[in-house]
């Protein structure tokens, strides 16, 4: 894993993410996008295993529903290819890139 891939992964996953864990996952999975998806899916699973809201009457109330929605949006964007990864193969824009259409005049009658 080079520095560009490491920087991209830390930008997607947060600067406190363990770099050695990312390197191990990258060696196993072979792409930065797959590593980011695996880490984010793990975080989502951890959040879903806990209660989404905790309320202590008159003291405190904590909700994780928006965090779950944000993780789901980030995962969807990575799966759709909306966020380009530095090690994506060239030309793999997943249909979201700019194309060219050549217009030609029809012969007049």
PyMOL commands that set and color helices and strands:
alter all, ss='L'
color gray80, all
select helices_A, chain A and resi 3-13+19-29+32-48+65-80
alter helices_A, ss='H'
color red, helices_A
select strands_A, chain A and resi 53-56+60-63
alter strands_A, ss='S'
color yellow, strands_A
deselect
rebuild
show_as cartoon
